[in-house]
Amino acid sequence: MSADADHYQAKAKFDDIYNQPDPRSYYRTLSKLDYEIPAHGAVVFDRLLCEMGGREGKTVLDVCCGYSANAALLNHDIELADLYDHYASLEDVADGEITEIDKQWFAERGRADAVSVIGLDIADNAAQYSASVGLLDVAVVADLESSAPDEEAVRAFAAADLVAVTGGIGYVGEKTFQSIVTRDGEPPWVAALSLRWVDFTPIAEAFDDLGLVTERLDGYCVPQRRFAHDAERQAAIDGLRARGLDPGPELRLDAHCAELYVSRPPEAVKAAPLDGILGYLAAA
């Protein structure tokens, strides 16, 4: 077992909320821990889409999509707090009514410049719910760490211009990303907000073999969510120290913190280095 895997053993488990028939338990639980990384991801992904020539006609592949908070924020005039408030207001609604309520709620708030979104997750209920309410154009339910994608998934991945992930690194690794990025023609860009105690090097090396150059945004550090308990906090701190990193941000915020890696074709990196595109976020 790797050092990262050891630390994941102490990470809080939320298996009981990740694959419910609807998202209410998910948002109720994570709101109490100030889960905020989708809000940071939406800013990054939107800026990268602009750098790629604008949102029009673009497709985003959301890895470890869950209930598709990333898609909700990318394609609707809402903030993460609105999602928390929305689902809190539905606590007493009958289960069979949630889907229709969500369809209408998201439709009324949709952006005119919405991108297409493909969602990938092993959580079938979550991904399929997201598709049923219009957050995902395509839901791919697969575990690419243990098996290769089927032909339908390969076709879906081939449409992606930007691959996005917020916090899923460690649960998925280089096998998943090799399956996603390997294709004929121009590879997609990949933007990953990765917890700081997780080693991104194996994924970056896999991208290098596939012709993508990976940059880390210096100075960028954002909270994912607060630690759920002492054991989780200590495991994260130990993991950071094992990587030779200062755990100051995590201790100060009492939270998991994420850094940003973006992998692109070398010509795109040469034309516009990551610091020039997103450096303002590191300075914020």
N, C-alpha and C positions, 0 to 999 in steps of 0.2 A: 504494500500500500504506500502511495506517495505521501510526502509531507502534506501537500494540499488535501489529500483524501483524509488524512488524520484530522486536520482542522475541520473538514466538512462534517466529520462525525459529531462534533460538538456544536455545529450550527443548528439553530432552532429549526424544528421540523414543522411544516405547515401542510403536510400531505392531506389532512382532512378538509382543507379549504380550497386546494388548487384544482379540484376536479369535480366540484358540485354541479348540479344541473343549472344553476344560475350563479351570478357573481356576488350575491349579497354577503355571504360569510367571508369571502375573500376581502372585499373592501372594508367590511366592519372590523375584521381582525387587523389588517395592515394599517388602517387609519390610526389605530391606537399606538402604533409603533412609528408614526410619522414617515411612512413609506413614501419617498418622493422622487426616486430615480427616473420614473417615466417622464416627469416634468423636465428634468435635465436632458434626457434623451431627445425629447421632442425639439428642443432648441438646436441641438447638434444636428439631428437628421434633417431638419428643415433647411439649415444653413448649407449642408452638404448638397442637398437637392438643388438649391440655388446655384451652387458652384458647378454642378453638372449641367447647367443650362436652363434650370427652372423646373418646376413641378409638373408641368403639362406633359402628359403621356408617360410619366415615370411609374415604375413599380417597385415597391419596397417589400422585401422579405423579412418578416419579424420572427427571429429565432427565439424559441421559448416564449411564445406569444401569450400563453395563458388566456385570460379574458380580454386581451388586446387593448390594454390601456394605451400602449404606444399608438395604435391605429386610431383610437378615440381622440387622442390629443393632436395627432398629425392632421386629421381630416375634419375636425369639428371646432366650432368657436366656443370652446370650453377650456377650463383649467382642471388640474387634478382634484382640487377641492370641490369642484362641481360634481365630479364622479362620486366622491365620498358622500356629499350631501344627497345626491340623487338616490343612491342605493340605501342610505339611511332612511330616506322617506318611504321606501318600499318594504320595510320590515314586516308590515302586517298585511301585505298584499298576497293573495292566493298564488301558489306556485304557478299554476297554469296561465296566469295573467301577465307574468313578468315579461315574457318574450314580446308580446304585442306592445306593451308599454315602452319597452326599450327601442323597438323598431321606430316608433313614432318620435320618441325623445331624441334619438340620434338624427333621424331624418330632418327634424325641425332645426337642427343646429349644424348641419353639414356645410362645409366650405365649398365654394364654387370651384376651387382649384384642387379638389381632392385627388390624391394619388391612389393607384390600385395597391392593395395590400394582400400579400400572401402570408398566412400564419403557419408556423411550424411548431408543433409541441407533441409530447407523448400523452398529454392530458386530453383525451378525446372529448369529454363533455365540455370542457372550457373552450377548446378550439371550435367545436361544432356550434356551441352557443354563439360565439362571436360571429361566425358566418351567418347564423340564422337571423341575427338582428342587424346585419348589414355592415359590421365593422370589418370583416374580411371578405375579399372577393373569392379567395380559395383557402380552404383549411387543409393542411397536410398533417395527418396524424402518423408519426413515425418516430422510432428510436434509431437514429443514424449512428449512434455509438456502437450498436450491436448488430446492425444489418444495413445493407445497401438500400438506397431508395428505389422504389419501383418506377416503372416508365412514366406513370402519371406525375409522380413527384418530380422526376427529372425534367419533364416538360414545364412544370410550374416554376422550378428553380431557374430555368433558362431565361425566363421573362424578367428576372430581377435586375434592376439597375443598382439598387442599394440594399445591402444586407445589414440589418440593424439588430442589436442585442443589448439589453439593459439588465445586467446582473446574472445572466445565464451561464457565463463563462465559469467553468468548473463542473457544472452539471453536464455541459457539452464541451467537447474539445476538438482536437484537430481532425478526428474522423468525420465528425459532423460537417465541419467547414470544408473539408476536402470534397465531400459529396455535393455540397452546395455550389462551390466555386468551379469545380472541374466541368468544363463544357467547351464546345466549339465557339470560336469568336471571342469578342472582348469580354473579359471577366468583369463581374460587378465590383463596385466599391464595397468595403466592409467597415462598419463603424461599431465598435464594441466598447461599452462602458463596463469595465471589469473591476471587481473588488480588488483592492490593492494587495491583499495578502495572497491572491491567486497568481501563479506564474503564467504569464501570457506567452512566454518564449516558445513553447512547442507549437502553438497555433501560428505565431509569426514565422517560424521556420517552415511550417507547411505552406504558408502563403508565399514565402520566398521561392519555394520549389514550383509554385504555380504561376510565378511571374508577377506577384504583387509585392510592393514595397510597403512595409509597416512603419508608421510613425507614431510615437507617443507624444501627446500634447503636454509639454513641460509646464509644470505649475498648476495643472488642472486637477482638482480634487473636490468631489462633491459627495454629500451624504446619500447613502442608499436608504437606510432606515436605522432606527435606534436598535441597540442590542436588546435581545429579548430576556437574557439572563446572564449571570456572572460567568458561567462556563463558556458561553458563546463569546463574551467579551475577551476572556483570557485566551481562548483559542485563536481569535483574530490577532491579538497582540503578539502572541507567540509566533504566529505565521508571518507577521510583518518583520519581526526581529530575525527570524530565520532567513528572510530575504534581504536582510541588511537595511531595512527601511525604518524610519522614525515613526513610531505609532502616535505621535503627537496629535494629528488631526482626529484620529479615532478616539483618543482619550479625551480630547477637548470637547468633541461633539457627542461622545458616548454612542457612537454609531459606526456601522460599516461605511467605509468610504470607497469611492470608485475613481479610477483614472480612465483616460480615453485613449484608445488605439484606433487608428484609421489605416486601412490597407487599400492601396490603389495601384494602378499601373504606373510604371516608372515615369512615363511622359507626363502624367497628371501631377505627380509629386514634383517633378522638375519645374513645371509651369507655375505651380502654386503650392509651395510648402505648407504644411498643416498650420504652423505658427502664424502664417499670414492670413489663413482663412478663419481660424478659430482662436487665435491668440488672445483676443479680447475677453474670451471666457476665462482664461487662466488668470487674467489680470483683475477680474471682477471680484 
